[in-house]
Amino acid sequence: MVRLYRLFCIFLLVPTLAGQVGSQKNKAAWDAFYAEQAKLRQRGKDALEREQARSKAHLCDHSGEGDRGGAGIADCLGTEVKTTEHDYLTYVQAIGALLRLHIPDDSDQKAPKRLLFDSAEESWQRYRDQACPSMATQWVDVTSPIANLDCHLQLTWNHMNELDLLYSDLWH
């Protein structure tokens, strides 16, 4: 009878211990998931907030003063476009990484390497990179590069805000 009781206890105890080990493993997987999610969210949020603040600043307002004129403004806007492009790419990469982030579960399902989001962003970049030079052809001389660069900034800022609305559920 004692032997039967011990066997009974073992059968009850083993699944309970296995469940605890599995649950600890699952907790660790969820903790890692939430840590990665928080890191990606912060990276994206920081890039978006920087550009939202920059879009309200009066970039390059004084760069045309003196003898540099329009060339000074174009040089300044060229530098600002590089900064904005960096933040835009950081933001888009954060969105893509959040969309690919695998929720911990028992499946071995892999996130796709390429998402529809990636294709959409490539298409949008081609649009911007063709629309701005096209728009700038209405201007002449030094005004054309200024209009092109300003268009690049404006369209990128608008698109980042649009992405913020479209993917707002990723950030909370």
DAZICOR-V817549 format. One record per residue. N is the residue number from 1. RES is the residue in one letter. PSI is psi in whole degrees, 0 to 359 (NA if undefined). OMEGA is omega in degrees with one decimal (NA if undefined). Layout:
BEGIN
n:N res:RES psi:PSI omega:OMEGA
n:N res:RES psi:PSI omega:OMEGA
END
This chain:
BEGIN
n:1 res:M psi:317 omega:178.7
n:2 res:V psi:320 omega:179.7
n:3 res:R psi:318 omega:177.9
n:4 res:L psi:320 omega:178.1
n:5 res:Y psi:317 omega:179.3
n:6 res:R psi:315 omega:178.4
n:7 res:L psi:317 omega:178.2
n:8 res:F psi:316 omega:179.9
n:9 res:C psi:320 omega:179.3
n:10 res:I psi:316 omega:179.8
n:11 res:F psi:330 omega:177.0
n:12 res:L psi:324 omega:-173.6
n:13 res:L psi:320 omega:-176.1
n:14 res:V psi:310 omega:178.6
n:15 res:P psi:326 omega:179.3
n:16 res:T psi:314 omega:178.1
n:17 res:L psi:319 omega:178.0
n:18 res:A psi:320 omega:178.1
n:19 res:G psi:322 omega:178.5
n:20 res:Q psi:318 omega:178.2
n:21 res:V psi:315 omega:178.4
n:22 res:G psi:320 omega:-179.0
n:23 res:S psi:325 omega:175.9
n:24 res:Q psi:320 omega:177.3
n:25 res:K psi:317 omega:179.1
n:26 res:N psi:320 omega:178.5
n:27 res:K psi:318 omega:178.7
n:28 res:A psi:320 omega:178.7
n:29 res:A psi:317 omega:178.6
n:30 res:W psi:321 omega:177.6
n:31 res:D psi:317 omega:178.4
n:32 res:A psi:320 omega:178.1
n:33 res:F psi:310 omega:-178.3
n:34 res:Y psi:325 omega:178.4
n:35 res:A psi:315 omega:178.7
n:36 res:E psi:318 omega:179.0
n:37 res:Q psi:315 omega:-179.7
n:38 res:A psi:319 omega:179.6
n:39 res:K psi:314 omega:179.5
n:40 res:L psi:318 omega:178.6
n:41 res:R psi:316 omega:-178.7
n:42 res:Q psi:317 omega:179.0
n:43 res:R psi:313 omega:179.5
n:44 res:G psi:316 omega:-179.7
n:45 res:K psi:317 omega:179.9
n:46 res:D psi:315 omega:-179.5
n:47 res:A psi:315 omega:179.7
n:48 res:L psi:314 omega:-178.5
n:49 res:E psi:322 omega:176.9
n:50 res:R psi:314 omega:-177.1
n:51 res:E psi:327 omega:175.5
n:52 res:Q psi:321 omega:177.4
n:53 res:A psi:318 omega:179.7
n:54 res:R psi:327 omega:-179.0
n:55 res:S psi:340 omega:179.1
n:56 res:K psi:345 omega:178.5
n:57 res:A psi:159 omega:180.0
n:58 res:H psi:75 omega:-177.6
n:59 res:L psi:137 omega:172.4
n:60 res:C psi:16 omega:-179.2
n:61 res:D psi:324 omega:-174.7
n:62 res:H psi:5 omega:-175.8
n:63 res:S psi:345 omega:178.8
n:64 res:G psi:0 omega:-178.4
n:65 res:E psi:156 omega:178.5
n:66 res:G psi:206 omega:-175.0
n:67 res:D psi:356 omega:-178.6
n:68 res:R psi:328 omega:177.1
n:69 res:G psi:228 omega:-176.7
n:70 res:G psi:329 omega:178.3
n:71 res:A psi:323 omega:177.3
n:72 res:G psi:319 omega:178.3
n:73 res:I psi:315 omega:-180.0
n:74 res:A psi:317 omega:178.5
n:75 res:D psi:315 omega:179.6
n:76 res:C psi:312 omega:179.6
n:77 res:L psi:324 omega:176.8
n:78 res:G psi:318 omega:176.8
n:79 res:T psi:318 omega:-179.6
n:80 res:E psi:323 omega:177.6
n:81 res:V psi:319 omega:179.0
n:82 res:K psi:317 omega:178.7
n:83 res:T psi:313 omega:179.9
n:84 res:T psi:319 omega:179.6
n:85 res:E psi:320 omega:177.7
n:86 res:H psi:313 omega:179.4
n:87 res:D psi:321 omega:177.6
n:88 res:Y psi:312 omega:-179.5
n:89 res:L psi:322 omega:176.4
n:90 res:T psi:317 omega:-179.5
n:91 res:Y psi:313 omega:-179.3
n:92 res:V psi:320 omega:178.2
n:93 res:Q psi:324 omega:177.1
n:94 res:A psi:316 omega:177.8
n:95 res:I psi:312 omega:179.3
n:96 res:G psi:317 omega:179.5
n:97 res:A psi:322 omega:177.0
n:98 res:L psi:321 omega:178.3
n:99 res:L psi:331 omega:-179.5
n:100 res:R psi:345 omega:-174.7
n:101 res:L psi:124 omega:-175.8
n:102 res:H psi:125 omega:176.8
n:103 res:I psi:130 omega:-179.0
n:104 res:P psi:126 omega:173.2
n:105 res:D psi:190 omega:-175.8
n:106 res:D psi:352 omega:-177.2
n:107 res:S psi:157 omega:177.1
n:108 res:D psi:22 omega:-178.0
n:109 res:Q psi:130 omega:179.5
n:110 res:K psi:144 omega:175.4
n:111 res:A psi:144 omega:179.6
n:112 res:P psi:145 omega:178.5
n:113 res:K psi:328 omega:-178.7
n:114 res:R psi:129 omega:-179.1
n:115 res:L psi:162 omega:171.5
n:116 res:L psi:328 omega:176.7
n:117 res:F psi:317 omega:-179.3
n:118 res:D psi:315 omega:178.9
n:119 res:S psi:319 omega:179.6
n:120 res:A psi:318 omega:-179.7
n:121 res:E psi:322 omega:176.4
n:122 res:E psi:319 omega:177.6
n:123 res:S psi:318 omega:179.8
n:124 res:W psi:318 omega:179.5
n:125 res:Q psi:319 omega:176.6
n:126 res:R psi:318 omega:177.2
n:127 res:Y psi:307 omega:-178.1
n:128 res:R psi:315 omega:-175.9
n:129 res:D psi:346 omega:174.5
n:130 res:Q psi:325 omega:-177.1
n:131 res:A psi:318 omega:-176.2
n:132 res:C psi:312 omega:175.9
n:133 res:P psi:325 omega:178.1
n:134 res:S psi:313 omega:179.4
n:135 res:M psi:323 omega:-175.2
n:136 res:A psi:346 omega:-179.8
n:137 res:T psi:344 omega:178.5
n:138 res:Q psi:348 omega:-179.5
n:139 res:W psi:164 omega:-179.9
n:140 res:V psi:162 omega:174.4
n:141 res:D psi:227 omega:-174.2
n:142 res:V psi:341 omega:-179.1
n:143 res:T psi:328 omega:-178.4
n:144 res:S psi:311 omega:177.5
n:145 res:P psi:325 omega:178.4
n:146 res:I psi:314 omega:179.3
n:147 res:A psi:319 omega:179.2
n:148 res:N psi:312 omega:-179.0
n:149 res:L psi:319 omega:177.9
n:150 res:D psi:319 omega:176.8
n:151 res:C psi:316 omega:179.7
n:152 res:H psi:314 omega:178.3
n:153 res:L psi:310 omega:-175.7
n:154 res:Q psi:314 omega:-179.5
n:155 res:L psi:322 omega:179.9
n:156 res:T psi:315 omega:178.3
n:157 res:W psi:315 omega:179.0
n:158 res:N psi:319 omega:-179.1
n:159 res:H psi:320 omega:177.5
n:160 res:M psi:320 omega:177.0
n:161 res:N psi:322 omega:176.6
n:162 res:E psi:315 omega:177.6
n:163 res:L psi:323 omega:177.8
n:164 res:D psi:319 omega:177.9
n:165 res:L psi:316 omega:-176.9
n:166 res:L psi:323 omega:-175.2
n:167 res:Y psi:30 omega:-175.8
n:168 res:S psi:332 omega:-179.3
n:169 res:D psi:343 omega:178.3
n:170 res:L psi:342 omega:-170.4
n:171 res:W psi:3 omega:176.6
n:172 res:H psi:NA omega:NA
END
